[in-house]
Amino acid sequence: MITLDTIKIMIDGTETEVVKGTTVLEAARNQGINIPSLCYLKGINHSSSCRVCVVEVGPRLIASCTLIAEEGMKIQTNTKKVRDARKASVELLLSDHAQDCLSCSRSGGCELQDVSSDLNIRKVTYTGEKSSQEKDYTSPAIVRDASKCILCGRCVGACGTMQTVGAIGFAKRGFDTVISTAFGRPLAESTCVNCGQCIMACPVGALSEHENIDDVWNDLADPGKYVVVQTAPAVRVALGEEFGMPVGTRVTGKMVAALRRLGFDKVFDANFGADLTIMEEGTELLSRLSSGENLPLMTSCCPGWVKFMEHNFPDRLNNLSTCKSPHEMEGAMVKSFFAKKIGMDPKNMVVVSIMPCTAKKFEGAREELSSEGLQDVDWVLTTRELASMIKEAGIDFVNLKDEPFDNPIGQGSGAAVIFGATGGVAEAALRTVFEITSGKELATIEYTAVRGMDGIKENEIELPNGQKIRTAVVHGLGNARKLMEAMETGDKSYEFIEVMACPGGCITGGGQPILDAGASSRIDIKAERAKAIYSEDEAQTVRKSHNNPFIKALYEEFLGEPNGHLAHELLHTHYMARSKV
């Protein structure tokens, strides 16, 4: 058992014992003392730039987020000197902040708004020139509104330190300082991979998803449009949070009921598309193992990861699976198989995907993800956007009775559900690959070696035919870069790699409900949502993709066989090298 060294400090006259190396901010919060902060984001940004978290130590005011507690230290967190300094810092931020709070996307969930309220700020003392900034709408995924930016640097930390993308950074100096892309180009022309982790890090409304709510409302109101919706697995374990439900609450049935009340003609489950992905990707893996070509096979269901590869490792694009992502596969099936089944012209069909991800918006617009001039998916809404639509429609979400998905492409297996958490794609694939190679049903189907929140998980699995698969499961692009660089130097070698761009996988995607930095430090969001994902898997009758009866029927009636000619035409794609600048 490891014993941690501790020290004793005084906070507001009360002695407390803390682990050596703890910051004063963390020590105070552990004692139930709420020291406000705006720039601090644990593990990502420790710049102490906002000065809102100052405390009094002796005669000095020091930022508590970077102040390491020392033996015998005496700290005051609520003296007049401290309160006045905090107020002055926040008022200075407000003096150059666009105060259109009522129409802001973060209204009611803005950390600056909360801190201003907590500090009892009722007027802004400081007036003068405001910096002039234009909104950047060029990206189909992310909108930047620099007029609301408080220069906290949290987005820079998320993009550069955590994700190692580095699409944005500080530019200029003094009053003219801004967060900018390289050479001040529009975001759409940068190396941004659209993962949305900058949005999740931003304490205000300076970053948000590119909303498509009005586009969907317009299509729902058009009597000539047949509008189909599909929902990703991670949405159902996070949507409830937007309605005051605990983190990780499963709301699958309520979500389906709400979507029907919004007016969608069919409510399908993207888990069907995930099962389809496993059939195609599992067969592709076995084919590559047999030929020895283009190994390792790398998953392609995460569009943020795919674009990261296109920018940073274009020479490895052949390693990516050619499979479209699950919702794109399902969109293709809606406009081909399902359209034919109901006698509908696909030109009159609209496919809407509800995703935990902002990068899916970019993916949905990719020209190569289309057939006969029609995009596989027309609109992508985030979990947050769906919640906004439900609230706008006046639906009492919490008290809705559960309803089932529509079929024939509304039923997914338990294997499809776990796509929402890191390791889920690998586990789902292994469940199917094992049984395809053995011809026998496995008694134990949980592959716990690929579960968990370690940044890089490695495992070697032996198939029933004796062939070994060296597997790596990675989440967070910073970890992905480490793995790719280790492969470049020859230090690592694998046959199968799963990568999710967001830490924890889709459960913490850039389109999920945003919890403030304080809540994020109190609740293990990744663990709670992942637990709900695995509970949903365990509750399913069918837990393997190849056992899904609707998947079997699709191949028998329409596709023929996995990786066959029609499957390749509709379910597979290609990628392109992109500039690093």
N, C-alpha and C positions, 0 to 999 in steps of 0.2 A: 504494500500500500504506500502511495506517494504522499508525503506530508508537505504541505505548502507552507512556506515561510510567511508569517503574518506580522503586521505592525499595528500600533495603536495610535489613533489620531482623535482629535476633538472636532466635531462638527456642530456648530451652534450650541456649544457648551456641553454636549453629550459625548462621552467617550465611546468609540467604536473600534472594532478590530477588523482590519481588511487584509487581503492578500497583498503581499509585496508586489509592486508594479501596477497596482490598480490606480486609475485616474481618480481625481477628486470628484469629477462628474459622476462616474460609475459608483463610487463609494457613497455619495449622497443619495443617488437614486435607489441604491440597495437599502438605504435607511428610510425610504419613503419620502425623501425631500425632492421636490420637483424643481430642478434647476433648468430653466429654459435654454434651448439651443436651436440653432438653425443650420449652421454649416457642418456640424458633427454628424457623421454616419459611421457607425462602428465598423472597423475593418476596411473602410473604403475612403473616407475623407476625414483627416485630422488636422485641418489647417488653422483652426482657431481664428478664422478671419472675421466672423460676424461680431464677436465680442459680446454676444448676448448672454453667454454662460459665465460671466465673470463672478468671482467670489473674492472676499477680502481675506488676505493672509498677512497679518501684521499691518503695515501701513499701505500695502500695495493691493491693487486690483489685478487679478490674474485670471486668464481664461481657464476654466476648470476642465475643459475637454482634453487638454494636453498637459495639464499639471499632474505629475505623478505624486501620489501621497507619500509622505516621509514620516518616519517615527517622530511622534510628539507634535506634529503639525497642528496648529489651531486655525480653524477655518470658520468664517462667518458667511452665511449664504443669503441673509435677508436684512442687512443693515441699510440705512437710508442711502449711504454712499453707493452700495451695490445696486439698489433699486433705481436710483437716479441714473447710474451709468448704463444699466440695461435699457431703461426707457429712452435715453438719448440715442443709443445705438439703433434701436428699433425705429425711432422717429426719423433718424437719418435715412434708414432704408425706405421708409414710407414716403419720404419727401421726393424720391426719384422712382416711385413705383406707380404703375397704372392702377388706380384704385376703382376699377370697374367690377367690384366684387360680386354684384348681383348677377352679372352675366358671365362670370368666369367659370371655366370648367372645374375649378377646384373650390368653388364656393361651398362652405360648410366642411371642407376637408383640407383647408389650407393651413399650413403650419405657421405662416406669418400672421394670418388672421387670428389663430389661436393664441399665439404669443402676445399679440397686441391686446387681445381681450384679457388675458391673464395678468398683464402688466397695467391694466386699467388705463390704457391710452385712449383718450377721447378726442384729441386734436393733435395735429401735426404742427409743432412749433416752427420747424425749419421750412422756409420757402425759398424759391429761387429757380434757376434753370433746371429743366429736366432733359435727360438724354433722349435723343430722338432715334427710335428704332422701328424698322418695318417687320411685319410678320413674314415668316418663310413658310409658304404653303406648297413648296415644290415637291416635297416627298409625299408619296401616296400613303405613308404610314405615320409620320411624325410631323407635328406643327411646332415651330419655334416662335415664341413671342418674347423678344428680348426686352420689351417695355416692362415686363413683369419679373425679369431676372434680378435676383439680389446678389449675384456674384458669389454665392456660397461655395461653388466649386464641386458640389456633390455629383452633378452630372459628369463633370470632367473625371472625377475619381471613378465613377461607375464605368464610363466608356474606356478610360485609359488604364487605370490600375486593375480593375476587376476583369473587364472584357478584353483588354489589350487591343482594342480597335483603334482608339486614338483619333476618332473622326472630329472631335471638338476639343478646344483648349482655350486658355486665356490669350487675348490679343490686346495690343495697345497698353497704355498706362494711365494712371490717375483717373480723372473723371471720365475719360474716353474708354476705359477698360470694358471689354465685352468678351462673351464666350462666343467663339467663332470657329468655323471650319477652316481648313487650309486655304490660304489666299482669299478668304471671305466668300468662297463660292456657295451657291445654294446647297442645302443639305442633300438634295437628290443627286448632286454631282460630286459628293464626297465618298469616303470609304465606309460611311455608315451602313450597318447591316440590318438596321430597322428593328433590332431586338427590343427596344423600348425600355431597357434598364435605366436609361437616363430619365425617363418619365417617372419610373418608380422611385428614383433617388431625389428628384426635384421636390422641394418643400412647398413650392407655389405653383402657379399656372403658366410658368414660362415654357413648359414642354407638355404636350398632350398628343393624343392620337388624332390622326386626320379623320374626323367624324364623317360617317356615311349614313347617319340616322335618317336625315331627310330624304336621301335617295331611296332608302328602303320603304319609308312611309309612302312616297310617291308611287312606287311599284305596287304596294299593297292596295292602294286606292284605285289602281288602273284595272278596270274590269276585263281588259284584254290580256292581262298577265296572269300566269299561273305561277305562284310564288312558293317555292320550296325552301325550307330552312333545315340546317343540320347543325348539331352541337358537339363540340369537342369534349372529351372526358374530363379535362381539368376545369371546365366551366361549372359543372354540377357540384363541385366541392368548394367553390368560392363564391358563387353568385349570391348565396344567402347572406354573406357578410354585408352586402350592399343594403340589406333590409334589417340589419341589427342582429342577425343570427350569429352564433359563435363561429370562430374560425374553424374550417374543416367540416361544417355541417353539410351532409349530402341532401341535395334538393332536386334530384333528378325528376321525380314525378311532378313537382310543383312547377319546375322549369318548362316541362312539356305542356302543362295546362296553361301557363302564361303565354307561351308562344301561340297556342291555338286561339286564345282570346285576342291576341294582337292581329289575327286575321290571316295567318299563313295557311296555304291550302294543304300542305303536308308537312309534318314535323318528323324528320328523320334523325337518326343517330349517326354521327361521324364515326362511331365505333365500328359500324359496318365497313366503312372505308379503311379503318385500321386493320380489320380482319383481312380485307382484300390485299392490303399492303403486305401483310405477313405471307399470304399465299404467293404473291409475286416475288417478294424479297427473299423469302426462304428458298424458293426454287432457284432464284438467281444465285444465292450463296452456294447452294449445292453444285450448281453448274460451274461456278468459278473455282470451287474446291477441286472439282473433277479435272478442270483444264489447267489449273494453276495460274490463270491469267488474272490481272487486275486485282490482286490481293494486297492488302486486306480490303474486304468489302466494307465500305463506310455507309452508314445510314444517311438517307436524304430527306427524311420527313420534317426536318427543322429548317425553314427557309433562311433563318439568320445564320446558321452554320453553313449552309450552301453558299450564301453570298460571301461569307468570311473566307471560304475556300477559294472562291472565284477571284477575290482580291489578293489573297496572301499566299496561296499554294496552288496556283493554276496548273502546275505540272502534275498535280495529284488528282485532277478532276475525273480521270478514268477510274479512280478507286471508288468514287461515289456510286451508290446504287442508282440505276437509271429509273427506279420507281418514282412516280409522282407521290406527293404526300397524301395522307388519307383523305382529307377533305377535297383535294383536287381529283383524286380517283373517284370519290363518290359523286362529285359534280359531273364528271364525265359520264358516269353511269346513269345519273338522273336524266341527262340530255340525250342519252342513246337508248339504253336498255329500258328504263322506266318510261321515257317518252313514247317509245314504240309500244310498250305494254298497254298504255292508256290511250293510245292514238292521238298524241299531242304533238304539234309542231314544236320542236325545241326552240325555234326562234321566239315563241311566245312564253317560254319558260324562264324564270329567274331563280337562280340558286344563291341563297344567302348562307354564309357560314358564320356561326357564333364561335369565336376563338379566344383563347386566353392570351393571344399573341398579336402584336402590332406588325411583325414581319410578314404575317399572312396577308396583310393588305397589299404589300409589295408583291408577294408571290402571286396573289390572285390576278394581278395586272400583267404578269409576265406573258409575252406574246407566245412563247413556246408551250404554254399551258392552255391550249385552245384546240378546237377541232372544227373544221369547215367554217372558220370565221367567227365562231362563238367561243367565248371564254368558258372554261369549265365551271368557274365560280364567278358570279357577277359582283357580289358585294361581300365584304368581310366586316363584321361588327365585333368589337371586343366585349368581354364580360361586362365592362363598365357601361358600354353603349347599350347593351341589352337591358341592363338595370334601369338606365335612363328612359328607355322606351316603355318599360313596364310601369314606371312611376308616372310618366306622362299620360299613359292610358288609364291611370287611376285604378290599377289592379291591386287588390289586397293580396300580395304575394304570399305572405306568411300563412294565411288561412286557406290557401288553395288546396283542393283535394288532388291527390296524385293521379296522373293520367299516363297511359303507356305511349310509346312512340308508334308511329305508323309503320306499316310494312308495304312492300317486300324488302325495302332496304333501311329498315329501322331497328333491326336487332343486331347487336354486337355481342361478342363473347367477353368473358372476364379478361382474356388476354388483351383484348382491344382497350379495355378500360385503363389498364396500367400503362398505356402509352403516355398518360399524363404525368408520370413521375420518372425521374432519371432511372435508367436501368430497365424500364418497362418494355421498350421495343426489343431489347436483347432477350429479356425473359420470354416475351410473347413468341419471338422467333424460335427460341430454343425449344419451347413446348411443341411447336409444330415440326421443326427439323428433326428432333429426336424420334417422334412417332413416324414420320415419313421414312426415315432411314431404317427403323426397326420393324415397322409393320405391326407394332404392338402398342397397346394403350399403357401409358405410364401411370403408376399408382400415385406417385408424388410429383406434383407439377410446379411447386414453388422453387425457384432458383434464387435462394437468398443471397448467394455470393455476388449477384449483380445489383442487389438492393443497397440502400443506405446513402448517406450524404458525403462520403469521401469524394474529393474532387476527381480522382482517377481511381477506378477499381479495375483490377486485373484478375483474370481467372483462366484456367485451362480446363476445357471440358472435352471429355472423350465421348464420341458418338457410338451408338451400338455397333457400327461397322468397324470400330477400332480407330477411326480417324480422329485426330485431336484438333480442337479449335481453340487457339489462343485469343481470348476476348478482352477488350478494354471498353469500359463504360465511363464516359466523361460528361460532366456538366459544367457550364461556365466556359466562355471562350478563352479566358486566361489559361485554364487547365488544358483546353484543346490545343492551344499554341504550344504549351510545354510538351504535350504528347507528340505533336507533329514534328517539332524540332528534334525530339529524341529519336524519332523514326528517320529523320533526315540524316542524322549522324550514325545511324545503324545501331544505336543503343537499345532500341525496342523493335519488336517484330510481332505482328498479329495476323490473324485471318479475318477477324470480324471486329468492327469498332462502332459503337453507338455514341453519338454526340448530340447533346442538347445545348443550345446557346445560353439558355438562362440557368442560373444557379438553382438546382433542385429539379430542373426540367420545366415542363409547361405549367406546372402548378404555381410557379412564381413568374409566369410570363409577363411581358410588358403591357398586356391588356387586362390584367387581373385587378381586383380591388386594391386600392392604395391604402396602406396603413402608415401612420406617421412614424417617424424614427423612434419615438419613445415606445410605442406599442410593439414595434418590431423587435425591440430589445427585451421586452417582457414576455412575448409569445414566440414560440418556435413555429413560425408560419409554415415553413417547409415540412416539418415533421407532422403537423396537424393535418395539412391537406393531403400529404402522402398516405397517412394512416387511413383517411377517408377513401382514397383511391383504392387501396388494397382491400378495404372492407367491401367496397362496391364489387370488386373482382370476386371475392369469396361468396357474395350473395347471388352470383349468377349460376344458372343451371348449366350453361355451356361455358367452359373456361378455356377452350382451345379454338383458335381461328378456323382450322380445317374441319371442325365439328359443327360449325355454324350452318344450320340447314339452309338458310337463305343464300349463303355463299356457295354451297354445293349446287343449289338450284341455278344460280347465276352462271356458273361454269357449264352446267348441263344444257341450259336453255339458250345461252347467248355467247359466252366467251370461248367455250371449248376447253382449253386447258391453260394452266398458269404458264406465263412466258410464251404463250402461243402467238400467232400472227395478229389476231384481233386485240389480244391483251396488250401487245407491244404498241399497237397503233393508238389505243385509247388510254393506257395506264402508265406508259413509260415516257421519258423525256430526255433532254440533254442540257448541258450547262455551258457557260461561256467564261473565258478569261476576262478579268476586269483590271483596270489600272490600280496601282497601289496609292495613287494620288487623286 
